[in-house]
Amino acid sequence: MEISKRLFGKTKDDLDVYAYTLKNNQGNCITFLNYGATVQSIVIKDTSGTDRDICLGYNTVSDYENNDGYLGACIGRVGNRIGKGQFILNGVSYQLALNDGENHLHGGIKGFDKHIFDVAISGDSITFSRLSPDSEENYPGNLKVAVSYTFDDDNQFILDYHAVSDQDTIINLTNHTYFNLSGENDGDITDHLLQLDAASLTANDKACLPTGEIWPVENSAFDFKRPKAIGKDINCNEPQLINAGGYDHNFVLDGQGMRQIAVVSSPKTGLAMEVYTDKPGVQFYSGNFLTGQTGKSGVPYVKRSGFCLETQYFPNAMACKDFPSPILRAGEEYHFTTVYKFKN
């Protein structure tokens, strides 16, 4: 395993941003930034031996500072949406920023995606960490967070999350990498085949906020129990899809503990990605709100240029009593793992 470091640029506040690249013995590599603990590139050889950068990203710090899609970032404290930005914990009501219409999204105005992380390198892993102080974005508790990124010789990209707080708080960390297994500059992802081990999903309202209802996916546009092209039903006359402009839904994953939950493949390159996690849900997002910001190769990232599979607790969980709880009690450890395994 080779690990290299270079100066990527400076923030508008004149802080250094570094890029760290892990390269395995197959010649594949992943590059991370200490800004937002961001996944900047994932270069994998396809079935013909051609290097393909399969994640959306930018070449400059300013592009990341103006990033309107959270490309590649570590998301926190709470990924996804919180209805009206409100939750009650231990009888205390908290009001968070409303940065997604009437709702709170991905940690607020300055979530984890906009912070510089501390960095430690050990073996074939890089650990990004920071202290999120009490009342940051109005979340309670001093929260120590660390996410370790490992890339091994079997092309497994392992994300291992840890956190501990000195007060009861809520947490739902995730990663917001947009994948395109044909290459980040190679059109949309509607031809990709997706298989998702989820017999149900959480229904959304018009603002993509879960209502608390859980619906079966069988015989619907959301049924990916068997491999299906992402674009096959994406434009069908289904209110859930119309409201979101495509897929932007939390799927209730089958099983418990660490297990395989998804497989995606590109018919163009033959590249495939298996996903494993011990989380209860995954947000499948088909890039519906990408706005055309120019990416690494000079190609605009327009609608559906990439897809996300964001492992998580269910969104809006504090308002939905039957959802798994995102509450982290003082002194307890938050820990989960997600693996993206690439195959050619």
ZADO-1210 file (C-alpha; in nm, 4 decimals, padded with zeros to 6 digits):
<atoms>
<atom x="00.0000" y="00.0000" z="00.0000" code="MET" pos="1"/>
<atom x="00.1328" y="00.3416" z="-00.0966" code="GLU" pos="2"/>
<atom x="00.0194" y="00.6584" z="00.0821" code="ILE" pos="3"/>
<atom x="00.1028" y="01.0036" z="-00.0525" code="SER" pos="4"/>
<atom x="00.0178" y="01.3558" z="00.0570" code="LYS" pos="5"/>
<atom x="00.0059" y="01.6852" z="-00.1323" code="ARG" pos="6"/>
<atom x="-00.1232" y="02.0358" z="-00.0811" code="LEU" pos="7"/>
<atom x="-00.4599" y="02.0558" z="-00.2556" code="PHE" pos="8"/>
<atom x="-00.5192" y="02.4274" z="-00.1939" code="GLY" pos="9"/>
<atom x="-00.6341" y="02.6808" z="00.0621" code="LYS" pos="10"/>
<atom x="-00.9766" y="02.7720" z="00.1910" code="THR" pos="11"/>
<atom x="-01.1166" y="03.1226" z="00.1735" code="LYS" pos="12"/>
<atom x="-00.9983" y="03.1538" z="00.5359" code="ASP" pos="13"/>
<atom x="-00.6423" y="03.0637" z="00.4281" code="ASP" pos="14"/>
<atom x="-00.6466" y="02.7166" z="00.5836" code="LEU" pos="15"/>
<atom x="-00.4447" y="02.4429" z="00.4147" code="ASP" pos="16"/>
<atom x="-00.6328" y="02.1590" z="00.2493" code="VAL" pos="17"/>
<atom x="-00.4344" y="01.8426" z="00.1840" code="TYR" pos="18"/>
<atom x="-00.5055" y="01.5491" z="-00.0452" code="ALA" pos="19"/>
<atom x="-00.4129" y="01.1997" z="00.0720" code="TYR" pos="20"/>
<atom x="-00.3982" y="00.9121" z="-00.1767" code="THR" pos="21"/>
<atom x="-00.4108" y="00.5420" z="-00.0898" code="LEU" pos="22"/>
<atom x="-00.2866" y="00.3191" z="-00.3735" code="LYS" pos="23"/>
<atom x="-00.3174" y="-00.0592" z="-00.3489" code="ASN" pos="24"/>
<atom x="-00.1100" y="-00.3330" z="-00.5135" code="ASN" pos="25"/>
<atom x="-00.3517" y="-00.3513" z="-00.8076" code="GLN" pos="26"/>
<atom x="-00.2732" y="00.0086" z="-00.8995" code="GLY" pos="27"/>
<atom x="-00.6145" y="00.1378" z="-00.7908" code="ASN" pos="28"/>
<atom x="-00.6322" y="00.4422" z="-00.5678" code="CYS" pos="29"/>
<atom x="-00.8610" y="00.6648" z="-00.3618" code="ILE" pos="30"/>
<atom x="-00.7883" y="01.0273" z="-00.2758" code="THR" pos="31"/>
<atom x="-00.9285" y="01.2011" z="00.0321" code="PHE" pos="32"/>
<atom x="-00.9277" y="01.5618" z="00.1510" code="LEU" pos="33"/>
<atom x="-00.9014" y="01.6812" z="00.5103" code="ASN" pos="34"/>
<atom x="-01.1709" y="01.9342" z="00.4111" code="TYR" pos="35"/>
<atom x="-01.4955" y="01.7595" z="00.5006" code="GLY" pos="36"/>
<atom x="-01.3137" y="01.4226" z="00.5227" code="ALA" pos="37"/>
<atom x="-01.4091" y="01.4198" z="00.1547" code="THR" pos="38"/>
<atom x="-01.3670" y="01.1400" z="-00.0983" code="VAL" pos="39"/>
<atom x="-01.2216" y="01.3320" z="-00.3941" code="GLN" pos="40"/>
<atom x="-01.1500" y="01.0515" z="-00.6407" code="SER" pos="41"/>
<atom x="-01.1767" y="00.6734" z="-00.6740" code="ILE" pos="42"/>
<atom x="-00.9692" y="00.5384" z="-00.9634" code="VAL" pos="43"/>
<atom x="-01.0393" y="00.1735" z="-01.0478" code="ILE" pos="44"/>
<atom x="-00.9269" y="-00.0314" z="-01.3484" code="LYS" pos="45"/>
<atom x="-01.2203" y="-00.1545" z="-01.5551" code="ASP" pos="46"/>
<atom x="-01.2455" y="-00.4916" z="-01.7285" code="THR" pos="47"/>
<atom x="-01.0200" y="-00.3675" z="-02.0125" code="SER" pos="48"/>
<atom x="-00.7546" y="-00.2370" z="-01.7714" code="GLY" pos="49"/>
<atom x="-00.8471" y="00.1281" z="-01.8268" code="THR" pos="50"/>
<atom x="-00.8350" y="00.3560" z="-01.5230" code="ASP" pos="51"/>
<atom x="-01.1774" y="00.4994" z="-01.4423" code="ARG" pos="52"/>
<atom x="-01.2391" y="00.7715" z="-01.1863" code="ASP" pos="53"/>
<atom x="-01.5808" y="00.6595" z="-01.0641" code="ILE" pos="54"/>
<atom x="-01.6714" y="00.9307" z="-00.8126" code="CYS" pos="55"/>
<atom x="-01.7842" y="01.2854" z="-00.8745" code="LEU" pos="56"/>
<atom x="-01.5538" y="01.5558" z="-00.7419" code="GLY" pos="57"/>
<atom x="-01.3701" y="01.8817" z="-00.7996" code="TYR" pos="58"/>
<atom x="-01.0145" y="02.0002" z="-00.8602" code="ASN" pos="59"/>
<atom x="-01.0136" y="02.3092" z="-00.6385" code="THR" pos="60"/>
<atom x="-01.0936" y="02.3977" z="-00.2797" code="VAL" pos="61"/>
<atom x="-01.3177" y="02.6833" z="-00.3914" code="SER" pos="62"/>
<atom x="-01.5305" y="02.4381" z="-00.5882" code="ASP" pos="63"/>
<atom x="-01.5762" y="02.2331" z="-00.2704" code="TYR" pos="64"/>
<atom x="-01.6577" y="02.5458" z="-00.0701" code="GLU" pos="65"/>
<atom x="-01.9266" y="02.6257" z="-00.3277" code="ASN" pos="66"/>
<atom x="-02.0302" y="02.2592" z="-00.3502" code="ASN" pos="67"/>
<atom x="-02.4097" y="02.2457" z="-00.3563" code="ASP" pos="68"/>
<atom x="-02.4341" y="01.8673" z="-00.3612" code="GLY" pos="69"/>
<atom x="-02.2125" y="01.7564" z="-00.0682" code="TYR" pos="70"/>
<atom x="-01.9942" y="01.5659" z="-00.3151" code="LEU" pos="71"/>
<atom x="-01.7896" y="01.3005" z="-00.1358" code="GLY" pos="72"/>
<atom x="-01.8271" y="01.4570" z="00.2081" code="ALA" pos="73"/>
<atom x="-01.8601" y="01.3134" z="00.5556" code="CYS" pos="74"/>
<atom x="-02.2054" y="01.4263" z="00.6690" code="ILE" pos="75"/>
<atom x="-02.2844" y="01.5165" z="01.0311" code="GLY" pos="76"/>
<atom x="-02.3927" y="01.5536" z="01.2970" code="ARG" pos="77"/>
<atom x="-02.7137" y="01.4229" z="01.1486" code="VAL" pos="78"/>
<atom x="-02.7309" y="01.3168" z="00.7865" code="GLY" pos="79"/>
<atom x="-03.0475" y="01.3646" z="00.5852" code="ASN" pos="80"/>
<atom x="-03.3560" y="01.5601" z="00.6929" code="ARG" pos="81"/>
<atom x="-03.5073" y="01.6636" z="01.0253" code="ILE" pos="82"/>
<atom x="-03.8648" y="01.7920" z="00.9970" code="GLY" pos="83"/>
<atom x="-03.8894" y="02.1670" z="01.0669" code="LYS" pos="84"/>
<atom x="-03.5409" y="02.1394" z="01.2173" code="GLY" pos="85"/>
<atom x="-03.6913" y="02.0413" z="01.5507" code="GLN" pos="86"/>
<atom x="-03.6403" y="01.7597" z="01.7981" code="PHE" pos="87"/>
<atom x="-03.7044" y="01.7018" z="02.1669" code="ILE" pos="88"/>
<atom x="-03.4392" y="01.5282" z="02.3767" code="LEU" pos="89"/>
<atom x="-03.4770" y="01.4700" z="02.7517" code="ASN" pos="90"/>
<atom x="-03.7686" y="01.7101" z="02.7545" code="GLY" pos="91"/>
<atom x="-03.5681" y="01.9924" z="02.5961" code="VAL" pos="92"/>
<atom x="-03.6738" y="02.1292" z="02.2564" code="SER" pos="93"/>
<atom x="-03.3995" y="02.2088" z="02.0054" code="TYR" pos="94"/>
<atom x="-03.4351" y="02.4252" z="01.6958" code="GLN" pos="95"/>
<atom x="-03.1880" y="02.3663" z="01.4142" code="LEU" pos="96"/>
<atom x="-03.1223" y="02.5668" z="01.0998" code="ALA" pos="97"/>
<atom x="-03.3739" y="02.5320" z="00.8169" code="LEU" pos="98"/>
<atom x="-03.1451" y="02.4888" z="00.5166" code="ASN" pos="99"/>
<atom x="-03.3709" y="02.2697" z="00.3008" code="ASP" pos="100"/>
<atom x="-03.6968" y="02.4544" z="00.2666" code="GLY" pos="101"/>
<atom x="-03.8811" y="02.4045" z="00.5958" code="GLU" pos="102"/>
<atom x="-03.6432" y="02.1276" z="00.7061" code="ASN" pos="103"/>
<atom x="-03.2909" y="02.0773" z="00.8383" code="HIS" pos="104"/>
<atom x="-03.0522" y="01.8907" z="00.6066" code="LEU" pos="105"/>
<atom x="-02.7113" y="01.7241" z="00.6497" code="HIS" pos="106"/>
<atom x="-02.6035" y="01.8977" z="00.9684" code="GLY" pos="107"/>
<atom x="-02.7046" y="02.2536" z="00.8908" code="GLY" pos="108"/>
<atom x="-02.5436" y="02.5707" z="00.7594" code="ILE" pos="109"/>
<atom x="-02.1887" y="02.4564" z="00.8426" code="LYS" pos="110"/>
<atom x="-02.2039" y="02.0820" z="00.8771" code="GLY" pos="111"/>
<atom x="-01.9086" y="01.8462" z="00.8932" code="PHE" pos="112"/>
<atom x="-01.8683" y="01.8766" z="00.5155" code="ASP" pos="113"/>
<atom x="-01.7376" y="02.2337" z="00.5629" code="LYS" pos="114"/>
<atom x="-01.4805" y="02.1723" z="00.8390" code="HIS" pos="115"/>
<atom x="-01.1096" y="02.0876" z="00.8339" code="ILE" pos="116"/>
<atom x="-01.0443" y="01.7525" z="01.0059" code="PHE" pos="117"/>
<atom x="-00.7347" y="01.6388" z="01.1920" code="ASP" pos="118"/>
<atom x="-00.5506" y="01.3537" z="01.0192" code="VAL" pos="119"/>
<atom x="-00.3677" y="01.0433" z="01.1409" code="ALA" pos="120"/>
<atom x="-00.2166" y="00.7752" z="00.9158" code="ILE" pos="121"/>
<atom x="-00.1731" y="00.4150" z="01.0291" code="SER" pos="122"/>
<atom x="-00.0891" y="00.1273" z="00.7942" code="GLY" pos="123"/>
<atom x="-00.3327" y="00.1333" z="00.5037" code="ASP" pos="124"/>
<atom x="-00.5805" y="00.3596" z="00.6850" code="SER" pos="125"/>
<atom x="-00.6319" y="00.7331" z="00.7193" code="ILE" pos="126"/>
<atom x="-00.8355" y="00.8598" z="01.0151" code="THR" pos="127"/>
<atom x="-01.0076" y="01.1975" z="01.0000" code="PHE" pos="128"/>
<atom x="-01.1240" y="01.3365" z="01.3337" code="SER" pos="129"/>
<atom x="-01.2614" y="01.6513" z="01.4916" code="ARG" pos="130"/>
<atom x="-01.4329" y="01.7808" z="01.8028" code="LEU" pos="131"/>
<atom x="-01.7790" y="01.9156" z="01.7290" code="SER" pos="132"/>
<atom x="-01.8288" y="02.1557" z="02.0223" code="PRO" pos="133"/>
<atom x="-02.1421" y="02.1795" z="02.2315" code="ASP" pos="134"/>
<atom x="-02.4103" y="02.3847" z="02.0528" code="SER" pos="135"/>
<atom x="-02.2424" y="02.3632" z="01.7119" code="GLU" pos="136"/>
<atom x="-02.5383" y="02.4087" z="01.4758" code="GLU" pos="137"/>
<atom x="-02.7364" y="02.3977" z="01.8050" code="ASN" pos="138"/>
<atom x="-02.6751" y="02.0271" z="01.8674" code="TYR" pos="139"/>
<atom x="-02.6083" y="01.9433" z="02.2344" code="PRO" pos="140"/>
<atom x="-02.2839" y="01.7974" z="02.3662" code="GLY" pos="141"/>
<atom x="-01.9152" y="01.8049" z="02.2854" code="ASN" pos="142"/>
<atom x="-01.8925" y="01.5291" z="02.0269" code="LEU" pos="143"/>
<atom x="-01.5615" y="01.3643" z="01.9381" code="LYS" pos="144"/>
<atom x="-01.5861" y="01.2123" z="01.5901" code="VAL" pos="145"/>
<atom x="-01.3462" y="00.9933" z="01.3934" code="ALA" pos="146"/>
<atom x="-01.3900" y="00.8238" z="01.0577" code="VAL" pos="147"/>
<atom x="-01.1222" y="00.5850" z="00.9309" code="SER" pos="148"/>
<atom x="-01.0888" y="00.5194" z="00.5594" code="TYR" pos="149"/>
<atom x="-00.9138" y="00.2000" z="00.4542" code="THR" pos="150"/>
<atom x="-00.8476" y="00.0794" z="00.0994" code="PHE" pos="151"/>
<atom x="-00.7136" y="-00.2724" z="00.0782" code="ASP" pos="152"/>
<atom x="-00.5679" y="-00.4947" z="-00.1915" code="ASP" pos="153"/>
<atom x="-00.9077" y="-00.6579" z="-00.2495" code="ASP" pos="154"/>
<atom x="-01.0434" y="-00.3180" z="-00.3601" code="ASN" pos="155"/>
<atom x="-01.2496" y="-00.2805" z="-00.0454" code="GLN" pos="156"/>
<atom x="-01.3080" y="00.0798" z="00.0627" code="PHE" pos="157"/>
<atom x="-01.3902" y="00.0527" z="00.4339" code="ILE" pos="158"/>
<atom x="-01.5467" y="00.3427" z="00.6256" code="LEU" pos="159"/>
<atom x="-01.5350" y="00.2969" z="01.0015" code="ASP" pos="160"/>
<atom x="-01.7125" y="00.5583" z="01.2162" code="TYR" pos="161"/>
<atom x="-01.6670" y="00.6302" z="01.5875" code="HIS" pos="162"/>
<atom x="-01.8088" y="00.9045" z="01.8096" code="ALA" pos="163"/>
<atom x="-01.8603" y="00.9825" z="02.1768" code="VAL" pos="164"/>
<atom x="-02.0354" y="01.2762" z="02.3453" code="SER" pos="165"/>
<atom x="-02.0219" y="01.4240" z="02.6957" code="ASP" pos="166"/>
<atom x="-02.3974" y="01.4897" z="02.6824" code="GLN" pos="167"/>
<atom x="-02.6925" y="01.3058" z="02.5355" code="ASP" pos="168"/>
<atom x="-02.7212" y="01.4096" z="02.1721" code="THR" pos="169"/>
<atom x="-02.8354" y="01.2788" z="01.8334" code="ILE" pos="170"/>
<atom x="-02.6113" y="01.1552" z="01.5558" code="ILE" pos="171"/>
<atom x="-02.6433" y="01.0006" z="01.2123" code="ASN" pos="172"/>
<atom x="-02.3137" y="01.0115" z="01.0247" code="LEU" pos="173"/>
<atom x="-02.2901" y="00.9067" z="00.6622" code="THR" pos="174"/>
<atom x="-02.0883" y="00.9627" z="00.3463" code="ASN" pos="175"/>
<atom x="-02.2176" y="01.1468" z="00.0410" code="HIS" pos="176"/>
<atom x="-02.0023" y="01.0093" z="-00.2403" code="THR" pos="177"/>
<atom x="-02.1680" y="01.0156" z="-00.5823" code="TYR" pos="178"/>
<atom x="-02.0683" y="00.7131" z="-00.7869" code="PHE" pos="179"/>
<atom x="-02.0726" y="00.6677" z="-01.1626" code="ASN" pos="180"/>
<atom x="-01.9243" y="00.3285" z="-01.2487" code="LEU" pos="181"/>
<atom x="-01.8886" y="00.4313" z="-01.6133" code="SER" pos="182"/>
<atom x="-01.6649" y="00.7224" z="-01.5089" code="GLY" pos="183"/>
<atom x="-01.7371" y="01.0593" z="-01.3498" code="GLU" pos="184"/>
<atom x="-01.7318" y="01.2265" z="-01.6926" code="ASN" pos="185"/>
<atom x="-01.9431" y="00.9677" z="-01.8744" code="ASP" pos="186"/>
<atom x="-02.3066" y="01.0756" z="-01.8734" code="GLY" pos="187"/>
<atom x="-02.5844" y="00.9682" z="-01.6422" code="ASP" pos="188"/>
<atom x="-02.6298" y="00.6560" z="-01.4331" code="ILE" pos="189"/>
<atom x="-02.9753" y="00.5458" z="-01.5505" code="THR" pos="190"/>
<atom x="-02.8287" y="00.2412" z="-01.7303" code="ASP" pos="191"/>
<atom x="-02.6614" y="00.1123" z="-01.4117" code="HIS" pos="192"/>
<atom x="-02.8088" y="-00.2071" z="-01.2710" code="LEU" pos="193"/>
<atom x="-02.8994" y="-00.1885" z="-00.9019" code="LEU" pos="194"/>
<atom x="-02.9913" y="-00.4719" z="-00.6689" code="GLN" pos="195"/>
<atom x="-03.0931" y="-00.3630" z="-00.3200" code="LEU" pos="196"/>
<atom x="-03.1754" y="-00.5933" z="-00.0289" code="ASP" pos="197"/>
<atom x="-03.4721" y="-00.3985" z="00.1023" code="ALA" pos="198"/>
<atom x="-03.8309" y="-00.5221" z="00.1145" code="ALA" pos="199"/>
<atom x="-03.9637" y="-00.1821" z="00.2248" code="SER" pos="200"/>
<atom x="-03.8933" y="00.1898" z="00.2333" code="LEU" pos="201"/>
<atom x="-03.9936" y="00.4893" z="00.4410" code="THR" pos="202"/>
<atom x="-04.2555" y="00.6952" z="00.2582" code="ALA" pos="203"/>
<atom x="-04.1823" y="01.0639" z="00.1997" code="ASN" pos="204"/>
<atom x="-04.3920" y="01.3774" z="00.1930" code="ASP" pos="205"/>
<atom x="-04.3569" y="01.6323" z="-00.0895" code="LYS" pos="206"/>
<atom x="-04.0356" y="01.7681" z="00.0662" code="ALA" pos="207"/>
<atom x="-03.8673" y="01.4233" z="00.0708" code="CYS" pos="208"/>
<atom x="-03.9179" y="01.3994" z="00.4476" code="LEU" pos="209"/>
<atom x="-04.0217" y="01.0603" z="00.5875" code="PRO" pos="210"/>
<atom x="-04.3724" y="01.0641" z="00.7346" code="THR" pos="211"/>
<atom x="-04.3254" y="00.7607" z="00.9593" code="GLY" pos="212"/>
<atom x="-04.5042" y="00.5232" z="00.7232" code="GLU" pos="213"/>
<atom x="-04.3207" y="00.2150" z="00.5969" code="ILE" pos="214"/>
<atom x="-04.4293" y="00.0797" z="00.2607" code="TRP" pos="215"/>
<atom x="-04.3489" y="-00.2521" z="00.0914" code="PRO" pos="216"/>
<atom x="-04.1552" y="-00.2185" z="-00.2339" code="VAL" pos="217"/>
<atom x="-04.2981" y="-00.5296" z="-00.4010" code="GLU" pos="218"/>
<atom x="-04.4525" y="-00.4620" z="-00.7431" code="ASN" pos="219"/>
<atom x="-04.3586" y="-00.0937" z="-00.7265" code="SER" pos="220"/>
<atom x="-04.1007" y="00.1331" z="-00.8891" code="ALA" pos="221"/>
<atom x="-03.8963" y="00.0910" z="-00.5699" code="PHE" pos="222"/>
<atom x="-03.8518" y="-00.2832" z="-00.6034" code="ASP" pos="223"/>
<atom x="-03.4809" y="-00.3512" z="-00.6567" code="PHE" pos="224"/>
<atom x="-03.4829" y="-00.6940" z="-00.4942" code="LYS" pos="225"/>
<atom x="-03.3643" y="-00.8237" z="-00.8295" code="ARG" pos="226"/>
<atom x="-03.1178" y="-00.6260" z="-01.0465" code="PRO" pos="227"/>
<atom x="-03.2924" y="-00.3501" z="-01.2395" code="LYS" pos="228"/>
<atom x="-03.1739" y="-00.0502" z="-01.4383" code="ALA" pos="229"/>
<atom x="-03.1938" y="00.2639" z="-01.2249" code="ILE" pos="230"/>
<atom x="-03.3733" y="00.4403" z="-01.5089" code="GLY" pos="231"/>
<atom x="-03.6313" y="00.1707" z="-01.5789" code="LYS" pos="232"/>
<atom x="-03.9078" y="00.3200" z="-01.3625" code="ASP" pos="233"/>
<atom x="-03.7545" y="00.6529" z="-01.2635" code="ILE" pos="234"/>
<atom x="-03.9905" y="00.8612" z="-01.4777" code="ASN" pos="235"/>
<atom x="-04.3069" y="00.6680" z="-01.4038" code="CYS" pos="236"/>
<atom x="-04.6230" y="00.8330" z="-01.2742" code="ASN" pos="237"/>
<atom x="-04.5497" y="00.7669" z="-00.9063" code="GLU" pos="238"/>
<atom x="-04.6005" y="01.0632" z="-00.6685" code="PRO" pos="239"/>
<atom x="-04.3037" y="00.9594" z="-00.4541" code="GLN" pos="240"/>
<atom x="-04.0756" y="00.9794" z="-00.7573" code="LEU" pos="241"/>
<atom x="-04.2368" y="01.2924" z="-00.9000" code="ILE" pos="242"/>
<atom x="-04.1898" y="01.4808" z="-00.5713" code="ASN" pos="243"/>
<atom x="-03.8190" y="01.3956" z="-00.5554" code="ALA" pos="244"/>
<atom x="-03.7460" y="01.4153" z="-00.9282" code="GLY" pos="245"/>
<atom x="-03.6322" y="01.0524" z="-00.9056" code="GLY" pos="246"/>
<atom x="-03.5080" y="00.8351" z="-00.6211" code="TYR" pos="247"/>
<atom x="-03.4257" y="01.0110" z="-00.2935" code="ASP" pos="248"/>
<atom x="-03.5586" y="00.7600" z="-00.0430" code="HIS" pos="249"/>
<atom x="-03.4549" y="00.5682" z="00.2647" code="ASN" pos="250"/>
<atom x="-03.4766" y="00.1934" z="00.2112" code="PHE" pos="251"/>
<atom x="-03.5334" y="-00.0310" z="00.5128" code="VAL" pos="252"/>
<atom x="-03.2585" y="-00.2882" z="00.4806" code="LEU" pos="253"/>
<atom x="-03.3204" y="-00.6584" z="00.5239" code="ASP" pos="254"/>
<atom x="-03.1333" y="-00.8370" z="00.8012" code="GLY" pos="255"/>
<atom x="-02.9204" y="-00.7054" z="01.0842" code="GLN" pos="256"/>
<atom x="-02.5524" y="-00.6713" z="01.1603" code="GLY" pos="257"/>
<atom x="-02.2822" y="-00.6532" z="00.8969" code="MET" pos="258"/>
<atom x="-02.4237" y="-00.7852" z="00.5681" code="ARG" pos="259"/>
<atom x="-02.4237" y="-00.7188" z="00.1941" code="GLN" pos="260"/>
<atom x="-02.7053" y="-00.4779" z="00.1125" code="ILE" pos="261"/>
<atom x="-02.6538" y="-00.3758" z="-00.2501" code="ALA" pos="262"/>
<atom x="-02.4794" y="-00.4451" z="-00.5806" code="VAL" pos="263"/>
<atom x="-02.4488" y="-00.1892" z="-00.8605" code="VAL" pos="264"/>
<atom x="-02.2869" y="-00.2396" z="-01.2002" code="SER" pos="265"/>
<atom x="-02.2208" y="-00.0475" z="-01.5196" code="SER" pos="266"/>
<atom x="-02.2889" y="-00.2253" z="-01.8490" code="PRO" pos="267"/>
<atom x="-02.0418" y="00.0114" z="-02.0200" code="LYS" pos="268"/>
<atom x="-01.7311" y="-00.0689" z="-01.8153" code="THR" pos="269"/>
<atom x="-01.8174" y="-00.3951" z="-01.6442" code="GLY" pos="270"/>
<atom x="-01.7297" y="-00.2376" z="-01.3107" code="LEU" pos="271"/>
<atom x="-01.9425" y="-00.3417" z="-01.0160" code="ALA" pos="272"/>
<atom x="-01.9693" y="-00.2256" z="-00.6566" code="MET" pos="273"/>
<atom x="-02.0918" y="-00.4307" z="-00.3620" code="GLU" pos="274"/>
<atom x="-02.2080" y="-00.2469" z="-00.0508" code="VAL" pos="275"/>
<atom x="-02.1955" y="-00.3832" z="00.3041" code="TYR" pos="276"/>
<atom x="-02.3089" y="-00.2154" z="00.6264" code="THR" pos="277"/>
<atom x="-02.4369" y="-00.2742" z="00.9785" code="ASP" pos="278"/>
<atom x="-02.6750" y="00.0232" z="00.9601" code="LYS" pos="279"/>
<atom x="-03.0551" y="-00.0285" z="00.9342" code="PRO" pos="280"/>
<atom x="-03.1143" y="00.1971" z="00.6329" code="GLY" pos="281"/>
<atom x="-02.9654" y="00.3364" z="00.3149" code="VAL" pos="282"/>
<atom x="-03.0615" y="00.6480" z="00.1222" code="GLN" pos="283"/>
<atom x="-03.0639" y="00.5685" z="-00.2472" code="PHE" pos="284"/>
<atom x="-03.0299" y="00.9016" z="-00.4248" code="TYR" pos="285"/>
<atom x="-03.0197" y="00.9278" z="-00.8028" code="SER" pos="286"/>
<atom x="-02.8590" y="01.2734" z="-00.8194" code="GLY" pos="287"/>
<atom x="-03.1842" y="01.4532" z="-00.8952" code="ASN" pos="288"/>
<atom x="-03.0751" y="01.7928" z="-00.7624" code="PHE" pos="289"/>
<atom x="-02.7295" y="01.8220" z="-00.9203" code="LEU" pos="290"/>
<atom x="-02.7136" y="02.1671" z="-01.0787" code="THR" pos="291"/>
<atom x="-02.4476" y="02.1428" z="-01.3481" code="GLY" pos="292"/>
<atom x="-02.1443" y="02.2568" z="-01.1477" code="GLN" pos="293"/>
<atom x="-01.8325" y="02.1715" z="-01.3494" code="THR" pos="294"/>
<atom x="-01.6507" y="01.8626" z="-01.2281" code="GLY" pos="295"/>
<atom x="-01.2929" y="01.7331" z="-01.2375" code="LYS" pos="296"/>
<atom x="-01.2874" y="01.6633" z="-01.6102" code="SER" pos="297"/>
<atom x="-01.4519" y="01.9883" z="-01.7142" code="GLY" pos="298"/>
<atom x="-01.7863" y="01.8129" z="-01.7585" code="VAL" pos="299"/>
<atom x="-02.0938" y="01.9621" z="-01.5872" code="PRO" pos="300"/>
<atom x="-02.2492" y="01.7397" z="-01.3226" code="TYR" pos="301"/>
<atom x="-02.6097" y="01.7591" z="-01.4307" code="VAL" pos="302"/>
<atom x="-02.9108" y="01.5709" z="-01.3002" code="LYS" pos="303"/>
<atom x="-02.8389" y="01.1971" z="-01.2543" code="ARG" pos="304"/>
<atom x="-02.4660" y="01.2222" z="-01.3245" code="SER" pos="305"/>
<atom x="-02.4086" y="01.0066" z="-01.0173" code="GLY" pos="306"/>
<atom x="-02.5881" y="00.8044" z="-00.7525" code="PHE" pos="307"/>
<atom x="-02.5428" y="00.7807" z="-00.3754" code="CYS" pos="308"/>
<atom x="-02.5965" y="00.4911" z="-00.1371" code="LEU" pos="309"/>
<atom x="-02.5804" y="00.6628" z="00.2021" code="GLU" pos="310"/>
<atom x="-02.5932" y="00.4134" z="00.4889" code="THR" pos="311"/>
<atom x="-02.7792" y="00.5607" z="00.7840" code="GLN" pos="312"/>
<atom x="-03.0412" y="00.5625" z="01.0527" code="TYR" pos="313"/>
<atom x="-03.3794" y="00.6520" z="00.9056" code="PHE" pos="314"/>
<atom x="-03.4292" y="01.0267" z="00.8413" code="PRO" pos="315"/>
<atom x="-03.6600" y="01.2303" z="01.0677" code="ASN" pos="316"/>
<atom x="-03.6292" y="00.9542" z="01.3260" code="ALA" pos="317"/>
<atom x="-03.6887" y="01.1754" z="01.6295" code="MET" pos="318"/>
<atom x="-04.0387" y="01.2495" z="01.5020" code="ALA" pos="319"/>
<atom x="-04.1175" y="00.8885" z="01.4052" code="CYS" pos="320"/>
<atom x="-04.1449" y="00.6686" z="01.7136" code="LYS" pos="321"/>
<atom x="-04.1158" y="00.3387" z="01.5264" code="ASP" pos="322"/>
<atom x="-03.7842" y="00.4302" z="01.3596" code="PHE" pos="323"/>
<atom x="-03.4472" y="00.3206" z="01.5051" code="PRO" pos="324"/>
<atom x="-03.3306" y="00.5878" z="01.7476" code="SER" pos="325"/>
<atom x="-03.0405" y="00.8213" z="01.6581" code="PRO" pos="326"/>
<atom x="-02.9912" y="00.9175" z="02.0245" code="ILE" pos="327"/>
<atom x="-02.6365" y="00.8800" z="02.1554" code="LEU" pos="328"/>
<atom x="-02.6213" y="00.8779" z="02.5348" code="ARG" pos="329"/>
<atom x="-02.3390" y="01.0555" z="02.7148" code="ALA" pos="330"/>
<atom x="-02.0250" y="00.8417" z="02.7358" code="GLY" pos="331"/>
<atom x="-02.1569" y="00.5689" z="02.5054" code="GLU" pos="332"/>
<atom x="-01.9777" y="00.4888" z="02.1797" code="GLU" pos="333"/>
<atom x="-02.1351" y="00.5362" z="01.8405" code="TYR" pos="334"/>
<atom x="-01.9767" y="00.2920" z="01.5963" code="HIS" pos="335"/>
<atom x="-02.0675" y="00.1538" z="01.2577" code="PHE" pos="336"/>
<atom x="-01.8977" y="00.0366" z="00.9405" code="THR" pos="337"/>
<atom x="-01.9744" y="00.0553" z="00.5700" code="THR" pos="338"/>
<atom x="-01.7792" y="-00.1119" z="00.2900" code="VAL" pos="339"/>
<atom x="-01.7822" y="-00.0357" z="-00.0825" code="TYR" pos="340"/>
<atom x="-01.6118" y="-00.3212" z="-00.2666" code="LYS" pos="341"/>
<atom x="-01.5176" y="-00.2663" z="-00.6305" code="PHE" pos="342"/>
<atom x="-01.5009" y="-00.5539" z="-00.8796" code="LYS" pos="343"/>
<atom x="-01.3935" y="-00.5704" z="-01.2433" code="ASN" pos="344"/>
</atoms>
